[in-house]
Amino acid sequence: MTDNKWAQQIIALQQPNGSWGHFHTLSRPTKERPITTEQALRRLRALGFAKDDPPIAKALDYLRDCLAGKRQPPDRREKALNWDAFETHMLATWIRIFVPDDPSALPAARLWADIVTRSFAGGALSQERYAAEYRKRIPVLHRGERLISLAQFYMVNLLQGMLDTETERRFVEHILQHEQGIYYVHDKRIAELPPVFASKQTVDYLAALEQLSGYACAGEKLGFAADWLLAHKSGGQWDLGAQAKDGIYFPISDSWRKAEDRVRDCTVRIEGLLRRLGRG
């Protein structure tokens, strides 16, 4: 795994403190900022790295130090929301992605699980109840400050394994029907299938499904998407086309010069998702 071309490039950029410099942004890397800590963690995870692999273990120690206030990420502190609360939210999420039972991240997960449970108590999400429960725990810093959104990457990952059965079902359904999908991942309604299978939109759509696949109700709630994926299987494999190369989830192989390497990468990813949905 560590001899993978893409992994070597990322590992070479890791700083002695375990970070990759700036922490926050899940957008695509640029020449000016080749990679952030979040981008590195997401890419390494797509390449198969787990908590005990040295680059991840080192990064997790850094995240824990930041969460404990021993270090400070060098990012600009945004003013649109309560940045302290959002930073804790982000750090705890990334720790739980690799170590779900990590004691340093569980307090934040429990906090948000309680807010979400109370916000969905009547069935569908009550925005008024959400705002009220939010403000009981997260103070207003200035006029016009917005709330942290529920339909985004961090919330979907942070809450896995933290909700009771009924709240989980209501929360997942809310995410499926949200018009802007999962922020930072897929910007369209997840209940609607991409119109073209072999497309970059499908790559992002798969990412959204992967975020939700960790919920106990995912096999049932995402059955329609699993059927769609199986319908596009050809010769026992899947091919998302050359346009699927996004530098985030693909490629996994060192090169896609050979079509068979691209097909193998696509197949490995989709088979893994289907297994998590109980359809493998």
Summary of the structure (lengths in Angstrom):
residues: 280
radius of gyration: 18.9
end to end distance: 23.5
largest distance: 57.9
contacts: 839
relative contact order: 0.09
helix: 50%
strand: 2%
